[in-house]
Amino acid sequence: MGDPLAFIVGMFSHMALSGTVCYVAGTYGVQKTLPVLLVIELHGLFANLVWAYLIGHVAMASIHKISGDMRIEAMWSLESGKN
């Protein structure tokens, strides 16, 4: 998948852009047009992907903690290779 940080930043960027389009469309009263409805659907898809990404990371961190592979402090450390 590539860089995880780039993925999450991209998802938030897509959500921000699609959310802005939805807001502006609502302001001008054109939220029921086909292009805006498609953007609203995409916004919902991006939101679900971000939630799945967040929940997956919490689940994987919990599994690491329970299995004893890594301490939470090491997971949150900015130092490279610290266990």
Secondary structure by P-SEA (a helix, b strand, c coil): cccaaaaaaaaaaaaaaaaaaaaaaaaacccccaaaaaaaaaaaaaaaaaaaaaaaaaaaaaaaaaacccccccccccccccc
